[in-house]
Amino acid sequence: MHLPRLSGKNDEGSAALEFIAVGVILLVPLIYLVIALGAIQEQTFGAEAAARHIARVIARAPDAATAADRSDAVLAGIVDEYGLDEDVVDVMLSCAPPAAECPSAGTTIVVTVTTRVRLPLVPEVLGLDRSTAVPVQAEAVQKVSRLWGTG
């Protein structure tokens, strides 16, 4: 025995349509989140590599001029390899204990690299790409030899 439907509406096939609609609504933001986090992680790795390698190069250089040349070369290589925006990469160098010249023999150098990660698909209109950028910072510490700069 077949009972008549009380409503005149036919619901056949609407579950599949609802599943597709809800799936797209949930999937698109999830994919964007994965892409954005991947970009942030890549830039974080780049900032960390830059800080670590620049600190190492400075500590192992024979003098300040060589250290500056080598650190510039390392930074250029890392900017190229990790796709960092060289206009927003900032490298700061400090020494502990504070010395008249930084770096100098026997000090501990601290290299801080900061950059900003622009989120994907954010338009440049009204500076939205700059205002939504995520700041990334990395530090590396390296001990300079007591004989640094003497030979």
C-alpha positions in Angstrom: 0.0 0.0 0.0 1.4 3.4 -1.0 0.7 6.3 1.2 0.2 9.7 -0.5 2.7 12.5 0.4 1.3 15.3 2.4 3.5 17.8 0.8 3.4 18.4 -2.9 7.2 18.9 -3.0 9.5 16.3 -4.4 12.8 16.0 -2.5 14.5 13.4 -4.7 18.0 14.5 -5.6 18.2 17.4 -3.2 20.5 15.6 -0.8 23.2 15.4 -3.4 22.8 19.0 -4.3 23.0 20.1 -0.7 26.1 17.9 -0.2 27.9 19.5 -3.1 26.9 23.0 -2.1 28.0 22.6 1.5 31.1 20.8 0.4 32.2 23.6 -1.8 31.4 26.2 0.8 33.6 24.4 3.3 36.2 23.2 0.9 37.2 26.5 -0.6 38.2 28.2 2.7 40.0 25.1 3.7 42.1 25.0 0.5 42.8 28.8 0.9 44.0 28.1 4.5 46.3 25.4 3.4 47.8 27.6 0.7 48.2 30.6 3.0 49.8 28.5 5.8 52.2 26.9 3.2 53.3 30.4 2.1 53.8 31.5 5.7 55.8 28.4 6.5 58.0 28.8 3.4 58.8 32.4 4.3 59.5 31.3 8.0 61.9 28.7 6.8 63.6 31.3 4.6 63.9 33.8 7.5 65.3 31.2 9.8 67.8 30.0 7.2 68.9 33.5 6.5 69.5 34.3 10.2 71.3 31.1 10.8 73.6 31.2 7.8 74.3 34.9 8.1 75.3 34.5 11.7 77.6 31.6 10.8 79.2 33.4 7.9 79.9 36.5 10.0 81.4 34.4 12.9 83.6 32.4 10.6 84.8 35.4 8.4 88.4 36.6 9.0 87.4 40.3 9.2 84.5 42.7 9.0 84.8 43.5 5.3 84.7 39.8 4.4 81.9 39.2 6.8 79.8 42.0 5.1 80.4 40.7 1.6 79.7 37.1 2.5 76.5 37.9 4.5 75.2 40.0 1.5 75.8 37.0 -0.8 74.1 34.6 1.6 71.1 36.9 1.9 70.8 37.2 -1.8 70.9 33.5 -2.3 68.3 32.8 0.4 66.0 35.5 -1.0 66.2 33.9 -4.4 65.8 30.3 -3.1 62.9 30.9 -0.7 61.2 33.5 -2.8 61.4 36.2 -0.1 60.4 39.8 -1.1 63.8 41.5 -0.8 62.1 44.9 -0.4 60.6 43.8 3.0 63.5 41.7 4.3 65.3 43.4 7.2 68.5 42.1 8.8 69.6 43.4 12.2 72.9 42.6 13.9 73.6 43.1 17.5 76.4 41.9 19.8 76.5 40.8 23.4 78.2 42.1 25.4 77.7 45.5 23.6 81.0 46.4 21.9 82.2 49.5 20.2 82.3 47.6 17.0 79.9 44.8 16.1 81.0 42.2 15.3 84.2 42.0 17.2 86.4 39.3 18.7 84.9 37.4 21.5 81.4 38.7 21.2 78.2 36.8 20.7 76.4 38.0 17.6 72.6 37.9 17.3 71.2 38.1 13.8 67.5 39.0 13.5 65.8 38.6 10.1 62.3 40.0 9.7 60.0 39.9 6.7 56.3 40.1 5.9 54.4 37.4 4.0 51.7 38.6 1.7 48.7 36.4 1.7 47.7 34.8 -1.6 44.8 36.3 -3.7 44.7 39.5 -1.6 44.3 42.4 -4.1 46.7 45.4 -4.1 43.7 47.8 -4.0 44.0 50.3 -1.2 47.1 48.6 0.1 45.2 45.5 1.3 48.1 43.3 0.3 50.4 45.2 2.7 47.9 45.5 5.6 47.0 41.8 5.6 50.7 40.7 5.4 51.8 38.4 8.2 55.0 39.4 10.0 57.7 36.7 10.3 60.9 37.0 12.4 63.8 34.6 13.1 66.9 34.9 15.2 70.2 33.1 15.3 73.1 33.4 17.8 76.7 32.6 17.1 79.9 33.1 19.1 82.7 34.9 17.4 86.2 33.7 18.0 88.5 35.6 20.3 91.0 35.7 17.4 88.5 37.1 14.9 89.9 39.9 12.8 93.6 39.2 13.7 94.6 37.3 10.7 
